[in-house]
Every structure is written in C-alpha cells, then in structure tokens.
Amino acid sequence: MLKSPECLQQQTSCLQVRWWLRGENIYVAHNIDVGKEIRYVLGNLKQQVMYEVRVFGYSRGGDGLQSSPTLEFVLGEILFIYLCK
C-alpha cells in the first residue's frame, strides 16, 4: 500500500480511501491515498455493481481506525464522500 512520503515525514495525518466489490474479501480492496484532500471522486467504476467503501487516516505513527459502518453504494446514485467533518 503506497503512502504519501509527505504524510509519513510529518506528524500531520493523511487519508486513504479503501473500496472493493460487495461480497469480495476486504483484503483485495483498492487503496487510494488522497493525502489531505477532504473530498474524493472514485473513478473507473461499473454501473449496476454494488461497492463498499471505508476511509481511514494514517501518519508516521501508523494507520488509524477505518470508518464504520462500511458505506455501500451502486454507481448511478449520487454519492459524496466527505472525508473530514
């Protein structure tokens, strides 16, 4: 899992979006490092397929807890993922 060198060198945390097809094991999920962005649009998704998404922070100290519960969605629905409040 690639992580931003900027976030690993500083004490500030960054975010990763983890997504996978519903029914697949989370261990085959795709991880996207979004750095300090508070919004992100997932690309290259298929219509009529159920996806699951979780977000977690990380820093030099390691990975944080993943968002819970897991967000489930089907492409075609309007979906905004706000990574921070």
Secondary structure, 3 states (H helix, E strand, C coil): CCCCHHHHHCCCCEEEEEEEECCCCHHHCEEEEEECCCECCCCCCCECCEEEEEEEEEECCEEEEECCCCEEEEECCCCCCECCC
